[in-house]
Amino acid sequence: FVSFLRSLHPNMASTGAGYDLSPTTFSPDGRIFQVEYATKAVENSGTVIGMRCSDGVVLCVEKVSFAKMLVKGSNRRIATLDDKLGLAMAGLSADGRQLVNRAREECGEYSDVYGVPAPPSVLAQRLGEFVHYFTIHGALRPFGTSVMIAGYDEQTKSHELYVVEPSGLTLRYFGCAVGKGRQSAKSDIEKLDLPNLKCEDALKEMAKMIYTVYDESKDKPFTLEMAWLSEATTYKFQLVPQTLVDAAEEWAKKQLADDDDDDDDAAAEEPAEAKD
């Protein structure tokens, strides 16, 4: 069948024609197109940022508002999994909810069997295996979502941050970003001193990263969602109080406005220097 399609489409290896009918089919250059399409769904969604700071982990989501009449607080992209475990999702929210349900089941089963909460590393690995399972069966399709997992390990007394990608790949990070603004956010994260950065300061930096890539004339309105687990919350995963979110947004907007003013001043000085 694939040979027949190849005769109709000589360039099918590069376009994906014929090789994207099932996640079990590799193209001649080793690509799995359905996984790539799922990844594209994540890349086109609102930006999600995670940071492991000195005193905890912070997650931030740019939740795009698709309707003006949407009730505030609905369709959240941040979910609590256990007392000290939570996640944020980018991509298709319906797919993300399935992963939330699966993660909660894994947390409950681990606690029932071993009598202790599931460590973040175990949960991330099991969720990654579940996601990967949907890339190796022809009757299934990959999840069009990436999730960031923030958790506190009671055994090692450490706070951790993981990302599970649509391929099932699971990695541990100090700081990461997914979604449409990932490149800009990653560059900004690399400039920060995360081992010495406090969670409250990270809120401001994250808000600034989101607003930096936001174009009011092109992009849809959004709501900023934030959650954390830190020393202040005794490492319980909680939504950040709205007062702190509002303060972080105000700080970010002020910083960007000041940066624009500095750029305008520098541009005004350049012609004068050239004239001299």
N, C-alpha and C positions, 0 to 999 in steps of 0.2 A: 504494500500500500504506500509506504514511504517512497519507494522507488518510482511509483506512478506519479506521486505528487512532485517528486524531484524533476521528472520529465516535463511537467507543466510549468514548474517554477525553478529554473536553473539556479537562481540566487536565493533559494529558500533557506540556506544555512545562515545567511546574514540577516534575512528579514524575519525569520522565525516561522514562516509558513510551513505547516506540516509537522514541525517539531514542537509546537506549542499546544498540541491537542491533549497532551497528558503530562503531568509532572514527572512521570517515570521515563520520559524520552529525552535522551541527551542529543544535542546537535553535534555535528562533526567536530566543532571546535570546543566541545565540552561544556556548553551552556545548557541550563534548564530554564526555558523561557517563562514558564508559569511562575517560578520562584522570582524571576526578575520582574514580572508584571506585579506580583504581590509587593515587592520592594518599592516599585514605582508608586503604588498606592500610599505607602508610608511617606515617601519623599514629597508627595503632593499635599500632604495634610499639614495642619498647624504644627509649629515647632514645639518640641518637648525637650527640656533640659534637666539634667541631673548632676548634682555635685556632692562629693564626699568631702565634707569640711572637717575641721579639727574637733568639733563637738557634735557632729551628727551628719545626716544626709538630708538634702533638700531636693524636691522635685517641683518643676514648674511647667505648666501647660498653657499654650496659646489655644484656647478653645474657640474656634470660629463660630460666630452666630449666624445660622442659616435662615432665621426668621425673626422678625421684629417682635412677634407676639410670643416668643419662646419664654416660658416661665424661668425666672432666675434660679440657678442652682440645679436645673434639670440637665439630663444627658451629660453627667460628669465624666471626665476622662481620668479621674483619679479614684482609686478604690482601695479600701482597707481589706487586707487578706487575713490577718491575724493581729493579735495585740501589738506586736512589734514588727509587722511586715505590711507593706503596701506597694502599690504599683501605679504607674502612669502609662497611658497608651497613646500611640500615634498611629494614624491610618484609619481603617474602617472600624468605627466604634462598636458595631454589632459583632464583628469578629473579636474585638477586644473583650467584650462582655463574656464571650464563651471562654476565653482564657482566664478571666477573673473567676468564673465558676469553677474551672478546673483547678486553679491555684488554691482556691478555698478548700476544695475537696482534698487536695494533697496535704494541706496544712492539718486538716481534721484527721485524716488517716494516720499521718505521722505521729500526731499527738496521742491518738488512741493506742497505737502500737508501742511507742517508746516512752510515753508518759511525760514528754518534754516538748516544747514548741519546735517546729521545724526550723533548722538553721537556714539562713538566706541562700547559702551555697547549694544546699540540697534541693530547696524549692526551685531555684533557678535551673539546676541541671535537669530536674524532672519535668519542668515546664518546657525546657528546650527539647527534650526527647519527645514530648507530646506533640509539639509544633513540627518537629522533623518527621514524625510519622505521617503527617498529612502531605509530605512531599515525595513519598515513595510508594503510593498506591494510586492506581489509575482512576479509581472511583471517587477519590477525594480531591480537594483543591487546597493549595497553601493558604494560610491565614494572611489576610492583607493588613497585618498590624505588627508593630514592634512594641514591646513593653519594657519599661524600666522598673526594676525591682529594688526597693530600698528596705533594708532590714537590719536588725540587731541580733548578733549571735551571742546567746547566753553563755555558751561554752568558752568561746575565745574572748568574750567581752569586747567585741569590735563591731563597728557599724560598717555596712558594706553596700555597694551599688553594682547592680548587674543589668545587662541588656540582653533580651532574647529577640533575635531577628527572625523574619519570615522563613528563613532557611532552617531554623532550629539552632543556629550558631549562638552560643551563650558565652559572653565575655564579662569580666569584672573590670570596672573602671574607677578612676579617681574623679573624672568628670567626662560627660558625654552629651551629645545632642543628636536628635533625629527629627525628621520633618523638613519642610521647605527651607527653613533658615539654618540648617545644620552646619553649613560650611562657615558662615560668619560666626555662629555661636562657638564652634569648636576653636576657631582662631582666638576668640576672646577668652575662652576658658583656659587655653594654654598659657596665657599671659598672667593668670592669677596665681597667687601663692596659696594653693588649696590646703596644704598641711597646716597653715597658720590662719586660715580664713574662718571666721565665725559664721554660723548659720544665718544670723540676722543680717550680716553684711552681704552674704550670698544672695539673699532675697533681692536686694537692690541691684546687684550685678546682673542677676537673671532677668529682672524686669527691663533693665537697660538693653540687654541683648535682644529681647523680644521686640522692643520698640525700635531698635536700630534697623531691623530688616522690614519693619511694617511700613507700607506705603498707603496712606489714607485714601489716595485717589484711585488706587487699583485694588487693594485688598479689602475683603469684607471686615466688618467690625468683629471684635473678639472680646472674650472675657479671660482674664488672667486667673488661673487656678494654681494654688500652691499648697504643698503638704510637706511635712518634715517629721523626722524623729531625731531628738537631740537630748542633751543633758537636761535642758529646760522642761522637756516632756517626759523625763525618766525613760527615754528611748521608746515611748509609745508612738505609733504612727498616727498623726493627726493632721487635719487641715490647718493651715496657718490662719490665725485670727484675721478677719477682714480688715481690721485697723492697720495691721502690719502690711498687708497686701496693698492697701490704698497708699500707705506711706511710701512703699517701695516704688509704686507707679509714679507718684508725684516727684520723687527723687530722680527717677530715670528720665522723666520728661524734662525736668529742669536741667539735668546734665546734658541732654541732647540739645536743648535750646542754647545753652552756654557754648557748646561746641560749635553750633551753627554760627553764633555771633563771632566767635574767634576766627572761623573760616572766612566770614565776610570781611572782618577787619584786615586779615592777612591779604585777601584778594584786593582790597582797596589800597593797601600799601605798595603792592608790586608795581602798578603803573607809575606811581610817584618815583620809586627808586629807579625805574627804567628811564624816566625822563631826565633825572639828574645825571 
